[in-house]
């Protein structure tokens, strides 16, 4: 297996091993798993991917998440991200699928709003827009390591509230149904996630996050916005320009990502499978139940 760097200190292209190899070989799995733990974003080129192969590959890394209500693919392992009707026509800009694509253009971490968050996501390109539609990533390990030690000390045990409604309401207050809101209540997670494989710490924040326990609401939102802005400065971003046959896997514990716009008259279709985190992936350590809470202020303020 060859590893070729493609991002600014994180993210690599995997050559010599493909999705099929990981499903068939423990050796291939261990090599790819080690690269995943170290580099956070893995790019596989020229894959002949199908739904079944993608699910088999993802399942090697942990239990698969079922698609939530209100999303194309509900109840299956496959989130369908596209701007097409069942008949193959383009949807209108005001269509729910188009609005969901706009919401995915916010910096986010998949499934941080769920009671069991995600270890990783696997996204395959099925139809690529001619222009745009890239996906951008940043390392929240690197953003944590760039923080001054006093800020790290102040934030390490902070408890953050995440809600799917918070990010979707930024796009359209009608984007989520009442049923979705009832099924996806807010959840609370520690602001940092320690990877048990290498002991590195990452920030665990994104557009679903909106409150910090013990902090006044506006101050919490200001702090979260500052952390996201600092993490996503252009020099820290890996921009993936999709090609036919691309499959990208990323670590939701240690990255944020966002989709980029593409022209409304161009079709685009992607399929995502999501791998649930377990205690072996450090999930127990991010649970707010295990922390002692203190009232805190904004550590960026003098």
TORLO-138212 format. One record per residue: residue number from 0; x, y, z of N, C-alpha, C in turn. Coordinates in steps of 0.001 Angstrom, whole numbers. Layout:
R,NUM,X,Y,Z,X,Y,Z,X,Y,Z;
...
//
This chain:
R,0,846,-1196,0,0,0,0,878,1241,0;
R,1,564,2185,-873,1259,3467,-905,337,4546,-357;
R,2,927,5466,389,199,6579,991,754,7873,429;
R,3,-107,8660,-213,315,9895,-868,-392,11068,-200;
R,4,341,11977,451,-303,13118,1100,-1077,13982,99;
R,5,-2228,14488,524,-3009,15365,-353,-3565,16576,372;
R,6,-3488,16631,1688,-3990,17762,2439,-2877,18443,3220;
R,7,-3188,19556,3885,-2191,20317,4645,-1906,19678,6011;
R,8,-1127,18607,6005,-776,17922,7241,-1736,16825,7636;
R,9,-2755,16576,6856,-3689,15468,7071,-4271,15125,5706;
R,10,-4926,13973,5610,-5539,13566,4348,-4526,12941,3415;
R,11,-4835,11707,2960,-3931,10988,2070,-4732,10222,1028;
R,12,-4088,9992,-100,-4629,9084,-1102,-4019,7707,-874;
R,13,-4875,6685,-876,-4438,5303,-697,-4294,4660,-2067;
R,14,-3118,4154,-2357,-2871,3482,-3624,-2432,2042,-3370;
R,15,-2855,1156,-4240,-2467,-249,-4125,-3440,-1093,-3339;
R,16,-4360,-475,-2634,-5415,-1171,-1890,-6725,-454,-2167;
R,17,-7766,-1218,-2501,-9079,-643,-2767,-10114,-1173,-1807;
R,18,-11353,-789,-2035,-12425,-1196,-1148,-12573,-2713,-1097;
R,19,-12456,-3370,-2241,-12599,-4832,-2277,-11550,-5493,-1411;
R,20,-10306,-5001,-1468,-9225,-5603,-692,-9524,-5556,803;
R,21,-10066,-4450,1273,-10351,-4308,2699,-11431,-5283,3140;
R,22,-12409,-5538,2269,-13477,-6474,2629,-13005,-7927,2637;
R,23,-11885,-8219,1956,-11439,-9607,1784,-10194,-9964,2591;
R,24,-9475,-8969,3080,-8171,-9237,3676,-8018,-8507,4994;
R,25,-7709,-9258,6056,-7455,-8640,7350,-6213,-7768,7304;
R,26,-5230,-8184,6519,-3996,-7397,6405,-4306,-6040,5774;
R,27,-5074,-6057,4682,-5443,-4802,4028,-6253,-3925,4967;
R,28,-7180,-4533,5705,-7972,-3745,6654,-7071,-3077,7686;
R,29,-6143,-3822,8262,-5290,-3253,9304,-4441,-2109,8763;
R,30,-3953,-2236,7530,-3155,-1164,6945,-3997,92,6713;
R,31,-5210,-99,6202,-6083,1047,5952,-6561,1642,7272;
R,32,-6859,814,8248,-7292,1327,9553,-6196,2163,10197;
R,33,-4954,1716,10102,-3844,2491,10657,-3712,3839,9947;
R,34,-3902,3847,8631,-3834,5106,7879,-4986,6023,8272;
R,35,-6157,5461,8499,-7323,6237,8928,-7066,6901,10282;
R,36,-6546,6150,11232,-6293,6699,12559,-5247,7803,12507;
R,37,-4289,7677,11615,-3193,8641,11541,-3548,9874,10723;
R,38,-4243,9701,9591,-4388,10777,8604,-5804,11354,8511;
R,39,-6794,10707,9096,-8161,11230,9244,-9007,11239,7968;
R,40,-8426,11523,6810,-9160,11524,5542,-8415,10624,4561;
R,41,-9133,9645,3999,-8556,8713,3037,-9280,8843,1709;
R,42,-8517,8925,621,-9061,9033,-724,-8709,7765,-1496;
R,43,-9725,7126,-2062,-9538,5973,-2941,-9994,6380,-4338;
R,44,-9130,6203,-5325,-9463,6575,-6701,-9843,5335,-7508;
R,45,-10618,5574,-8581,-10885,4562,-9611,-11512,3295,-9035;
R,46,-12480,3473,-8148,-13184,2339,-7553,-14450,2031,-8345;
R,47,-14707,747,-8582,-15965,322,-9197,-16953,48,-8057;
R,48,-17507,1118,-7537,-18255,1021,-6297,-19727,726,-6563;
R,49,-20304,-53,-5686,-21744,-318,-5659,-22203,-117,-4226;
R,50,-23514,-81,-4023,-24026,60,-2660,-23520,-1070,-1770;
R,51,-23615,-2300,-2254,-23215,-3444,-1430,-21728,-3403,-1094;
R,52,-20890,-3072,-2065,-19458,-3004,-1792,-19150,-1886,-794;
R,53,-19795,-753,-975,-19550,354,-59,-19945,-26,1361;
R,54,-21085,-677,1524,-21521,-1091,2860,-20577,-2135,3448;
R,55,-20115,-3085,2632,-19198,-4112,3131,-17885,-3499,3585;
R,56,-17381,-2562,2808,-16154,-1857,3185,-16357,-1113,4502;
R,57,-17431,-336,4599,-17671,454,5807,-17866,-448,7021;
R,58,-18556,-1559,6839,-18856,-2455,7956,-17594,-3057,8566;
R,59,-16503,-3113,7813,-15246,-3613,8366,-14755,-2746,9513;
R,60,-15173,-1471,9558,-14686,-527,10555,-15610,-386,11757;
R,61,-16818,-944,11680,-17729,-848,12806,-19169,-968,12361;
R,62,-20103,-882,13307,-21531,-1025,12973,-22009,130,12107;
R,63,-22860,-180,11138,-23381,844,10251,-24595,1529,10865;
R,64,-24673,2807,10611,-25785,3633,11079,-26934,3567,10073;
R,65,-28146,3459,10587,-29333,3543,9728,-29640,5006,9426;
R,66,-30077,5273,8209,-30390,6641,7805,-31616,7119,8575;
R,67,-31536,8319,9107,-32592,8870,9931,-33823,9230,9090;
R,68,-34911,9494,9779,-36123,9929,9095,-35884,11284,8434;
R,69,-36626,11529,7377,-36539,12813,6696,-35408,12938,5704;
R,70,-34635,11882,5514,-33503,11887,4595,-33704,10800,3558;
R,71,-33317,11063,2316,-33420,10026,1289,-32616,8803,1703;
R,72,-33285,7658,1707,-32642,6428,2165,-33034,6039,3568;
R,73,-34053,6694,4133,-34486,6428,5508,-34614,4931,5781;
R,74,-33996,4496,6876,-34095,3108,7295,-33079,2182,6676;
R,75,-32367,2634,5638,-31334,1821,5007,-29964,2266,5529;
R,76,-28914,1713,4944,-27558,2121,5283,-27034,3209,4343;
R,77,-27869,3674,3404,-27374,4529,2319,-28081,5879,2322;
R,78,-27342,6929,2633,-27864,8284,2502,-27675,8732,1058;
R,79,-28774,9089,394,-28718,9522,-1005,-28660,11058,-1040;
R,80,-27578,11571,-1540,-27353,13016,-1596,-27357,13436,-3057;
R,81,-28515,13887,-3529,-28572,14282,-4930,-29682,15307,-5164;
R,82,-29634,15886,-6343,-30615,16915,-6716,-31508,16422,-7847;
R,83,-31904,15161,-7770,-32696,14524,-8813,-33998,13968,-8253;
R,84,-35045,14014,-9057,-36302,13357,-8722,-36170,11869,-9026;
R,85,-37120,11034,-8560,-37079,9612,-8909,-37087,9359,-10412;
R,86,-37632,10316,-11180,-37668,10165,-12638,-36389,10661,-13312;
R,87,-35464,11226,-12516,-34196,11674,-13069,-34144,13139,-13451;
R,88,-35219,13893,-13180,-35226,15334,-13481,-34559,16096,-12346;
R,89,-34083,17284,-12657,-33483,18133,-11635,-34563,18723,-10727;
R,90,-34307,18786,-9440,-35263,19377,-8520,-35150,20903,-8573;
R,91,-36177,21591,-8131,-36170,23052,-8083,-35279,23527,-6945;
R,92,-34753,24752,-7036,-33894,25281,-5963,-34570,25324,-4593;
R,93,-35903,25404,-4574,-36629,25438,-3309,-36991,24050,-2789;
R,94,-36646,23002,-3538,-36978,21636,-3147,-36204,21255,-1883;
R,95,-36796,20367,-1105,-36162,19929,149,-34748,19403,-79;
R,96,-34532,18639,-1161,-33201,18090,-1414,-32195,19196,-1711;
R,97,-32615,20231,-2413,-31727,21352,-2691,-31413,22123,-1416;
R,98,-32405,22288,-549,-32173,22978,716,-31246,22165,1613;
R,99,-31412,20840,1598,-30527,19979,2391,-29089,20093,1908;
R,100,-28899,20196,593,-27549,20380,62,-26948,21689,537;
R,101,-27770,22728,625,-27283,24012,1141,-26896,23887,2608;
R,102,-27668,23143,3377,-27334,22951,4794,-26016,22195,4935;
R,103,-25763,21261,4033,-24506,20513,4073,-23312,21355,3659;
R,104,-23557,22583,3223,-22468,23499,2906,-21998,24280,4128;
R,105,-22627,24028,5291,-22110,24518,6557,-21038,23537,7047;
R,106,-20034,24049,7727,-19026,23150,8311,-19697,22274,9361;
R,107,-19551,20958,9216,-20241,20065,10136,-19471,18774,10351;
R,108,-19950,18026,11324,-19439,16696,11662,-20634,15755,11658;
R,109,-20591,14724,10853,-21761,13857,10689,-22172,13223,12016;
R,110,-23471,13307,12280,-24133,12582,13372,-23735,13043,14764;
R,111,-23113,14206,14902,-22849,14710,16256,-24147,15028,16989;
R,112,-25250,15110,16246,-26557,15421,16829,-27313,14170,17254;
R,113,-26698,13002,17141,-27378,11746,17470,-26905,11213,18817;
R,114,-27725,10340,19407,-27370,9764,20697,-26179,8823,20585;
R,115,-25940,8281,19401,-24695,7557,19108,-24055,8268,17930;
R,116,-22964,8980,18140,-22356,9731,17043,-21575,8823,16104;
R,117,-20976,9413,15098,-20318,8641,14049,-18815,8569,14252;
R,118,-18272,7385,14030,-16822,7231,13903,-16358,7803,12568;
R,119,-16992,7348,11488,-16504,7695,10153,-17650,7723,9161;
R,120,-17393,8378,8033,-18316,8386,6905,-17553,7944,5662;
R,121,-18264,7286,4766,-17706,6852,3482,-18621,7409,2402;
R,122,-18062,8232,1516,-18856,8912,490,-18321,8537,-883;
R,123,-19222,8097,-1755,-18830,7708,-3106,-19496,8611,-4127;
R,124,-18749,8905,-5183,-19255,9757,-6258,-19951,8891,-7290;
R,125,-21239,9143,-7532,-21994,8401,-8531,-22221,9259,-9774;
R,126,-22630,10516,-9600,-22732,11487,-10698,-22058,12763,-10211;
R,127,-21101,13275,-10986,-20324,14440,-10577,-20747,15642,-11407;
R,128,-20946,16765,-10733,-21234,18004,-11458,-20016,18412,-12287;
R,129,-20270,19017,-13430,-19151,19479,-14274,-18365,20589,-13595;
R,130,-19063,21406,-12827,-18447,22562,-12181,-18827,22574,-10711;
R,131,-17845,22713,-9839,-18138,22807,-8415,-18492,21474,-7802;
R,132,-19153,21539,-6637,-19540,20324,-5929,-18396,19655,-5193;
R,133,-17294,20381,-4961,-16183,19819,-4208,-16587,19610,-2750;
R,134,-15766,18854,-2010,-15953,18690,-573,-14684,19144,127;
R,135,-14844,19979,1158,-13699,20505,1891,-13630,19888,3289;
R,136,-12399,19708,3759,-12146,19107,5066,-11132,19942,5834;
R,137,-11265,19942,7157,-10229,20471,8039,-10002,19467,9164;
R,138,-8797,19502,9713,-8445,18644,10841,-8733,19375,12142;
R,139,-9621,18817,12961,-9879,19432,14264,-8863,18965,15304;
R,140,-8051,17984,14974,-6863,17697,15795,-5878,18851,15691;
R,141,-5616,19244,14457,-4677,20340,14260,-5205,21630,14885;
R,142,-6512,21871,14763,-7054,23104,15337,-6940,23084,16860;
R,143,-7141,21919,17474,-6945,21805,18924,-5488,22071,19283;
R,144,-4571,21504,18539,-3151,21643,18860,-2647,23070,18653;
R,145,-3362,23849,17830,-2963,25243,17637,-3432,26151,18773;
R,146,-4381,25702,19588,-4878,26523,20690,-3812,26676,21766;
R,147,-3789,27832,22397,-2851,28075,23486,-3180,27160,24669;
R,148,-2183,26721,25429,-2444,25823,26566,-3508,26323,27531;
R,149,-3582,27634,27881,-4662,28056,28787,-6058,27855,28184;
R,150,-6168,28038,26866,-7457,27814,26204,-7784,26323,26221;
R,151,-6810,25483,25952,-7031,24043,26018,-7499,23626,27416;
R,152,-6860,24189,28439,-7235,23842,29810,-8668,24258,30111;
R,153,-9088,25405,29565,-10445,25894,29818,-11500,25085,29080;
R,154,-11142,24531,27923,-12143,23899,27062,-12148,22375,27118;
R,155,-11135,21768,27671,-10993,20320,27573,-12181,19534,28072;
R,156,-12816,19999,29161,-13961,19286,29732,-15284,19995,29492;
R,157,-15287,21004,28624,-16538,21717,28344,-17551,20777,27706;
R,158,-18815,20995,28036,-19897,20161,27501,-20717,20989,26524;
R,159,-20844,20489,25312,-21473,21209,24209,-22771,20508,23820;
R,160,-23801,21302,23551,-25077,20763,23080,-25142,20860,21562;
R,161,-25523,19745,20935,-25654,19658,19484,-27109,19340,19146;
R,162,-27608,19919,18063,-28949,19596,17583,-28991,19755,16071;
R,163,-29597,18785,15419,-29758,18849,13966,-30595,20071,13583;
R,164,-31588,20391,14414,-32456,21530,14105,-31664,22835,14065;
R,165,-30625,22941,14871,-29870,24199,14904,-29244,24502,13552;
R,166,-28638,23508,12921,-28011,23756,11619,-29062,23920,10525;
R,167,-30115,23103,10555,-31120,23180,9499,-31910,24484,9566;
R,168,-32163,24990,10767,-32904,26239,10909,-32131,27428,10345;
R,169,-30824,27302,10222,-30037,28373,9612,-30328,28501,8116;
R,170,-30853,27449,7523,-31161,27446,6085,-32625,27753,5837;
R,171,-33517,27059,6564,-34956,27233,6372,-35656,26645,7591;
R,172,-36512,27432,8228,-37196,26971,9430,-38162,25824,9153;
R,173,-38494,25610,7878,-39408,24523,7516,-38677,23289,7014;
R,174,-37344,23311,7065,-36587,22190,6507,-36791,20907,7311;
R,175,-36984,21026,8617,-37240,19857,9465,-38716,19777,9810;
R,176,-39273,18579,9722,-40659,18369,10116,-40757,18242,11635;
R,177,-41986,18321,12145,-42214,18134,13578,-41782,16738,14014;
R,178,-42004,15745,13147,-41600,14371,13479,-40091,14267,13614;
R,179,-39359,14909,12695,-37901,14895,12790,-37425,15550,14068;
R,180,-38019,16696,14404,-37603,17392,15612,-37855,16527,16859;
R,181,-38969,15805,16860,-39266,14944,18003,-38300,13772,18097;
R,182,-37889,13267,16962,-37007,12098,16946,-35545,12453,17155;
R,183,-35190,13726,17003,-33792,14148,17104,-33653,15279,18119;
R,184,-33875,14983,19393,-33724,16024,20416,-32242,16374,20592;
R,185,-31953,17501,21225,-30551,17873,21452,-29799,16817,22265;
R,186,-28496,16715,22005,-27618,15807,22746,-26409,16602,23233;
R,187,-25693,16058,24212,-24567,16756,24821,-23313,15900,24736;
R,188,-22229,16521,24292,-20949,15828,24173,-19826,16714,24688;
R,189,-18784,16074,25178,-17582,16817,25544,-17027,17523,24311;
R,190,-16416,18680,24489,-15892,19457,23366,-14652,18822,22744;
R,191,-14032,17877,23419,-12836,17232,22882,-13044,15725,22812;
R,192,-12389,15138,21825,-12467,13680,21640,-11039,13155,21529;
R,193,-10670,12284,22461,-9337,11680,22464,-9373,10358,21703;
R,194,-8490,10216,20734,-8418,8984,19947,-7622,7948,20731;
R,195,-8230,6821,21117,-7499,5827,21916,-6374,5138,21155;
R,196,-6379,5217,19805,-5333,4555,19026,-4009,5304,19073;
R,197,-4074,6653,19223,-2830,7427,19211,-2784,8507,20289;
R,198,-3831,8579,21106,-3904,9505,22236,-3976,10967,21819;
R,199,-4241,11249,20548,-4352,12640,20104,-5765,13159,20366;
R,200,-5854,14436,20675,-7119,15080,21020,-7585,15931,19851;
R,201,-8890,15951,19626,-9491,16784,18582,-10654,17568,19170;
R,202,-10884,18759,18633,-12107,19491,18943,-13308,18749,18356;
R,203,-14418,18749,19078,-15626,18108,18578,-16736,19152,18546;
R,204,-16675,20007,17547,-17667,21074,17365,-17945,21215,15872;
R,205,-19077,21817,15547,-19415,22105,14147,-20763,22812,14138;
R,206,-21401,22878,12964,-22602,23705,12818,-23805,23179,13597;
R,207,-23783,21924,14040,-24882,21415,14872,-24763,21900,16319;
R,208,-23583,22400,16714,-23336,22789,18111,-23778,24227,18349;
R,209,-24401,24467,19511,-24903,25816,19749,-24854,26261,21201;
R,210,-24573,25402,22150,-24586,25792,23558,-23446,25103,24291;
R,211,-22957,25762,25343,-21904,25213,26189,-22391,25294,27624;
R,212,-22358,24177,28324,-22875,24152,29685,-22105,25124,30575;
R,213,-22855,25918,31327,-22253,26875,32236,-21896,28195,31607;
R,214,-22224,28383,30322,-21881,29624,29626,-23153,30286,29123;
R,215,-23191,31609,29227,-24329,32361,28702,-24471,32109,27202;
R,216,-25723,32095,26712,-26010,31646,25347,-25222,32406,24288;
R,217,-25244,33715,24328,-24558,34471,23281,-23058,34274,23351;
R,218,-22502,34160,24553,-21065,33932,24696,-20683,32562,24150;
R,219,-21535,31566,24401,-21261,30223,23899,-21264,30199,22375;
R,220,-22245,30858,21786,-22313,30865,20324,-21135,31637,19735;
R,221,-20730,32699,20401,-19563,33456,19938,-18309,32592,19991;
R,222,-18139,31854,21071,-16965,30998,21214,-16960,29888,20173;
R,223,-18099,29232,19982,-18168,28157,18998,-17876,28688,17596;
R,224,-18437,29850,17274,-18171,30447,15962,-16686,30755,15803;
R,225,-16057,31251,16867,-14632,31563,16808,-13810,30297,16593;
R,226,-14129,29236,17310,-13396,27978,17155,-13528,27432,15734;
R,227,-14745,27481,15183,-14954,26978,13829,-14231,27857,12817;
R,228,-14302,29175,12999,-13633,30092,12065,-12121,29877,12074;
R,229,-11543,29733,13262,-10099,29527,13350,-9696,28182,12748;
R,230,-10539,27160,12939,-10221,25825,12419,-10290,25763,10906;
R,231,-11097,26638,10298,-11390,26518,8870,-10760,27625,8031;
R,232,-9733,28264,8551,-9001,29235,7736,-8482,28552,6474;
R,233,-8422,29274,5349,-8112,28622,4067,-6839,27784,4061;
R,234,-5823,28194,4782,-4555,27456,4754,-4640,26087,5421;
R,235,-5730,25842,6145,-5882,24564,6841,-6842,23616,6130;
R,236,-7353,23994,4974,-8419,23247,4293,-7848,22336,3211;
R,237,-8318,21089,3194,-8101,20204,2037,-9382,20210,1214;
R,238,-9263,20596,-38,-10415,20642,-949,-10342,19454,-1888;
R,239,-11323,18562,-1773,-11341,17377,-2627,-12168,17656,-3875;
R,240,-11518,17588,-5024,-12188,17763,-6310,-12517,16382,-6860;
R,241,-13809,16096,-6914,-14269,14742,-7213,-13978,14340,-8641;
R,242,-13591,13058,-8797,-13436,12421,-10097,-14277,11158,-10122;
R,243,-14678,10692,-11316,-15419,9426,-11380,-14643,8307,-10700;
R,244,-15349,7511,-9900,-14708,6399,-9204,-14101,6760,-7864;
R,245,-14238,8012,-7424,-13689,8413,-6129,-14556,7911,-4977;
R,246,-13880,7463,-3918,-14509,7179,-2630,-13641,7844,-1569;
R,247,-14264,8607,-683,-13537,9288,384,-14106,8849,1725;
R,248,-13196,8529,2636,-13562,8152,4011,-12941,9158,4959;
R,249,-13713,9598,5971,-13145,10548,6919,-13567,10219,8341;
R,250,-12743,10697,9274,-12915,10474,10705,-13745,11624,11271;
R,251,-14975,11339,11661,-15837,12384,12213,-15418,12830,13602;
R,252,-14569,12071,14272,-14058,12481,15577,-13008,13578,15455;
R,253,-12398,13715,14284,-11194,14540,14160,-11206,15457,12950;
R,254,-12373,15643,12321,-12466,16535,11163,-13802,17265,11180;
R,255,-13860,18354,10436,-15105,18945,9979,-15049,18956,8454;
R,256,-16216,18995,7830,-16253,19038,6371,-17473,19835,5925;
R,257,-17466,20191,4659,-18633,20847,4064,-18617,20598,2564;
R,258,-19808,20539,1966,-19923,20498,519,-19824,21907,-39;
R,259,-19464,21997,-1306,-19396,23294,-1969,-20475,23355,-3044;
R,260,-20959,24552,-3359,-22056,24678,-4327,-21654,24220,-5728;
R,261,-22671,23918,-6520,-22495,23648,-7940,-23704,24221,-8669;
R,262,-23612,24443,-9966,-24726,25079,-10700,-26012,24265,-10594;
R,263,-27132,24969,-10441,-28412,24298,-10241,-28871,23496,-11447;
R,264,-28284,23767,-12618,-28702,23036,-13816,-27834,21809,-14076;
R,265,-27003,21413,-13100,-26145,20243,-13262,-26503,19185,-12226;
R,266,-26658,17927,-12650,-26964,16866,-11689,-25732,16476,-10872;
R,267,-25969,16043,-9666,-24911,15519,-8793,-25552,14476,-7893;
R,268,-24880,13326,-7763,-25422,12249,-6936,-24288,11566,-6187;
R,269,-24425,11512,-4866,-23440,10883,-3999,-24171,9924,-3069;
R,270,-23446,8922,-2576,-24009,7971,-1621,-23066,7907,-419;
R,271,-23656,8069,776,-22854,8024,2001,-23291,6868,2881;
R,272,-22339,6148,3408,-22569,5201,4500,-21839,5738,5720;
R,273,-22420,5538,6887,-21885,6111,8112,-21656,5006,9129;
R,274,-20512,5064,9804,-20099,4040,10763,-20263,4608,12168;
R,275,-21034,3948,12999,-21274,4421,14356,-20042,4247,15226;
R,276,-19831,5196,16134,-18734,5095,17091,-19097,4116,18203;
R,277,-18086,3500,18781,-18239,2605,19922,-17268,3040,21016;
R,278,-17353,2400,22169,-16412,2729,23238,-14969,2482,22810;
R,279,-14753,1511,21926,-13397,1246,21433,-12843,2412,20632;
R,280,-13725,3264,20120,-13317,4433,19345,-13214,5688,20208;
R,281,-13345,5530,21527,-13248,6660,22442,-14574,7287,22798;
R,282,-15701,6641,22447,-17017,7232,22678,-17268,7496,24156;
R,283,-16876,6554,25029,-17137,6737,26455,-16473,8007,26975;
R,284,-15306,8333,26443,-14576,9498,26913,-15195,10817,26533;
R,285,-16050,10826,25511,-16682,12073,25090,-18047,12265,25730;
R,286,-18523,11251,26456,-19833,11347,27088,-19822,12362,28218;
R,287,-20812,13252,28278,-20839,14260,29349,-21087,13666,30730;
R,288,-21589,12435,30782,-21873,11811,32070,-20595,11642,32887;
R,289,-19460,11528,32204,-18210,11234,32880,-17458,12472,33340;
R,290,-17998,13650,33117,-17241,14860,33406,-17779,15587,34623;
R,291,-16901,16351,35263,-17294,17262,36325,-17390,18653,35719;
R,292,-18535,19294,35873,-18799,20551,35181,-18497,21744,36080;
R,293,-17975,22780,35481,-17694,24023,36179,-18252,25166,35335;
R,294,-18656,26222,35988,-19087,27398,35246,-17859,27997,34575;
R,295,-17991,28363,33301,-16830,28830,32564,-17196,30081,31768;
R,296,-16191,30882,31480,-16333,32030,30601,-15697,31744,29271;
R,297,-15608,32777,28432,-15009,32633,27114,-13498,32769,27243;
R,298,-12717,31696,27018,-11275,31754,27248,-10544,32629,26238;
R,299,-11229,33017,25131,-10586,33915,24176,-10634,35358,24650;
R,300,-11488,35654,25628,-11606,37035,26100,-10581,37284,27199;
R,301,-9987,38496,27222,-9025,38812,28278,-9719,38904,29633;
//
